[in-house]
């Protein structure tokens, strides 16, 4: 049972010997790979919907891992007890939703070593939340699946230098590492910001706002980072 590139990128970021919660596990594929690869000694696979959790249960039986992976029905990190795991993986949902999920149980999140996150959108907001809440990004990756680029973020406890606005948008470690997909990633971000600017340009009032000025600054910054 192989993982697609997106989930494999998450698995690659898990430290060996971790105790992991795979929140929103879907069919349990990530949890299974973490145990089989030896990355995790213990995995809690949770989902807020019974259907995906039942599918995960079937996957565990097929792989003979029902005793090594615990399934829990519930919303986000609310299924976890403080200190029960050291790493939480969240994937396949919006970045803003991720911040809301993490904010619900600070007593659980404060006891974690790592967050491994794959936002479907809102990555900038997610990075901002991390730095404002005692976390910093230690690694990032880009993965492509069905022609779409996905951002994977690994964050660790501790306060570090707050990134510049354009770095929050691109990803501070992505800019530092410059992976092969980075230019395409920046081009997509540039397209999105130009679309926002185009919409605001239809309103004289919007053009006088700080938000419009910020968008123009980001466009200029992104254009400057297309080449290195």
C-alpha positions in Angstrom: 0.0 0.0 0.0 2.1 2.9 -1.3 1.4 6.6 -0.5 1.0 9.3 -3.1 3.6 12.0 -3.1 1.6 14.3 -0.9 1.2 11.8 2.0 4.7 10.5 1.5 6.0 14.0 2.1 4.2 14.1 5.4 5.6 10.7 6.3 9.1 11.8 5.4 8.9 14.6 8.0 8.0 12.3 10.9 11.0 11.7 13.2 11.9 8.1 13.8 10.4 6.7 17.0 7.6 9.3 17.2 4.2 8.9 18.8 1.9 10.3 16.2 -1.7 11.4 15.9 -3.0 11.2 12.3 -5.9 13.6 12.5 -8.4 13.3 9.7 -7.0 9.9 8.8 -9.4 9.1 6.0 -8.5 5.5 5.0 -5.6 5.2 7.5 -2.9 5.0 4.8 -0.5 7.5 6.5 -0.9 5.8 9.9 -0.2 2.4 8.3 2.9 3.6 6.5 4.3 5.2 9.6 4.1 1.9 11.5 5.4 -0.2 8.7 8.3 2.0 7.9 9.3 2.2 11.6 8.9 6.0 11.7 6.3 5.7 14.5 6.1 3.4 17.5 2.5 4.3 18.2 -0.2 6.0 16.1 -3.7 7.3 16.9 -5.7 7.6 13.7 -8.8 9.8 14.2 -11.6 11.2 12.0 -14.7 13.1 12.8 -16.8 11.0 10.4 -17.5 7.3 11.0 -17.4 6.3 7.3 -13.7 7.1 6.8 -12.8 5.6 10.2 -14.6 2.4 9.3 -12.6 2.3 6.0 -9.4 2.9 8.1 -10.4 -0.1 10.3 -10.7 -2.3 7.2 -7.3 -1.2 6.1 -5.7 -2.0 9.4 -7.2 -5.5 9.4 -5.8 -6.1 5.9 -2.3 -5.0 7.1 -2.6 -6.8 10.5 -2.0 -3.6 12.4 -5.1 -3.4 14.6 -3.0 -3.6 17.7 -0.5 -1.0 16.8 -2.9 1.8 15.6 -5.7 3.1 17.7 -8.8 4.4 15.9 -10.8 7.3 17.5 -13.9 9.0 16.3 -13.9 12.7 17.1 -13.1 16.2 15.9 -9.5 17.3 15.6 -7.2 17.1 18.5 -10.1 16.9 20.9 -9.7 13.1 20.8 -6.2 13.4 22.3 -5.0 13.6 26.0 -2.1 15.9 26.9 1.2 14.1 26.5 -0.3 11.1 24.7 1.6 11.9 21.4 4.5 14.1 20.4 3.6 14.7 16.8 0.3 15.7 15.1 -0.2 15.3 11.4 -3.0 17.3 9.8 -3.6 17.1 6.0 -6.2 17.7 3.4 -8.0 20.6 4.9 -7.7 24.4 4.9 -5.0 26.2 6.8 -7.5 28.4 8.7 -9.4 25.3 9.8 -6.1 23.8 11.0 -5.5 26.9 13.2 -9.0 26.5 14.6 -8.5 22.8 15.3 -5.2 23.4 17.1 -6.5 26.4 19.1 -9.3 24.3 20.7 -7.0 22.2 22.9 -4.0 24.3 23.8 -3.2 21.9 26.7 -2.6 19.2 24.1 -0.8 21.3 21.5 1.6 22.8 24.0 2.9 19.3 24.8 3.7 18.4 21.2 7.2 18.5 19.7 6.1 18.7 16.1 3.3 19.7 13.8 3.3 18.3 10.3 0.7 20.1 8.2 -0.5 20.0 4.6 -3.0 22.8 4.0 -5.2 22.7 0.9 -5.3 26.5 1.0 -4.6 29.3 3.5 -0.9 28.3 4.0 0.1 32.0 4.6 -2.5 32.3 7.5 -1.3 29.0 8.9 2.3 30.0 9.0 1.4 33.3 10.6 -0.6 31.5 13.3 2.4 29.2 14.0 4.8 32.0 14.6 2.3 33.9 16.7 1.7 31.0 18.9 5.1 29.8 19.9 6.0 27.7 16.9 8.5 28.0 14.1 9.0 26.2 10.8 11.9 23.8 10.6 11.3 22.3 7.2 8.9 22.5 4.2 8.4 20.5 1.0 6.4 20.7 -2.2 4.6 17.7 -3.6 2.7 17.3 -6.8 -0.3 15.0 -7.3 -2.8 15.1 -10.3 -1.1 18.3 -11.5 -1.6 20.2 -8.2 1.2 21.4 -6.0 0.8 20.8 -2.3 2.7 22.5 0.5 3.9 20.5 3.5 5.0 22.3 6.6 7.0 20.9 9.6 6.9 23.1 12.7 8.6 22.8 16.0 8.0 24.4 19.4 9.9 27.6 20.2 10.0 31.2 19.0 12.3 32.3 16.2 12.6 35.3 13.8 9.2 36.2 12.4 9.4 35.8 8.6 8.8 38.7 6.2 5.3 38.8 4.6 6.5 37.4 1.3 8.2 34.5 3.1 5.0 33.7 4.9 3.3 33.5 1.5 6.0 31.4 -0.2 7.3 29.5 2.8 10.5 30.5 4.6 12.1 27.1 4.3 10.9 26.6 0.7 12.7 29.8 -0.3 15.8 28.7 1.6 15.9 25.3 0.1 14.7 26.2 -3.4 13.2 22.8 -4.4 12.6 22.1 -8.1 8.9 23.0 -7.9 9.5 26.4 -6.2 9.3 28.6 -9.4 6.0 27.0 -10.3 4.8 27.5 -6.8 5.7 31.2 -6.9 4.1 31.6 -10.3 0.8 30.2 -8.8 1.0 32.6 -5.9 1.7 35.5 -8.3 -1.3 34.6 -10.3 -3.5 34.6 -7.2 -2.3 38.0 -6.0 -2.7 39.5 -9.5 -6.3 38.2 -9.5 -6.9 39.8 -6.1 -5.4 43.1 -7.4 -7.5 43.0 -10.5 -10.7 42.6 -8.5 -9.8 45.5 -6.2 -8.9 47.8 -9.2 -12.6 47.8 -10.1 -13.3 49.9 -7.0 -11.8 53.3 -6.5 -12.4 53.0 -2.8 -10.6 49.6 -2.6 -7.6 51.1 -4.4 -7.1 53.5 -1.5 -6.9 50.8 1.1 -3.9 49.4 2.9 -4.9 45.9 1.7 -4.5 47.0 -2.0 -1.1 48.5 -1.3 -0.1 45.3 0.5 -1.2 43.2 -2.5 0.9 45.4 -4.9 3.9 45.0 -2.6 3.5 41.3 -2.6 3.2 41.1 -6.4 6.5 43.1 -6.7 8.2 40.9 -4.1 7.0 37.7 -5.8 8.1 38.9 -9.2 11.6 39.6 -7.8 11.8 36.0 -6.4 11.0 34.2 -9.7 14.7 34.2 -10.5 17.7 33.3 -8.4 
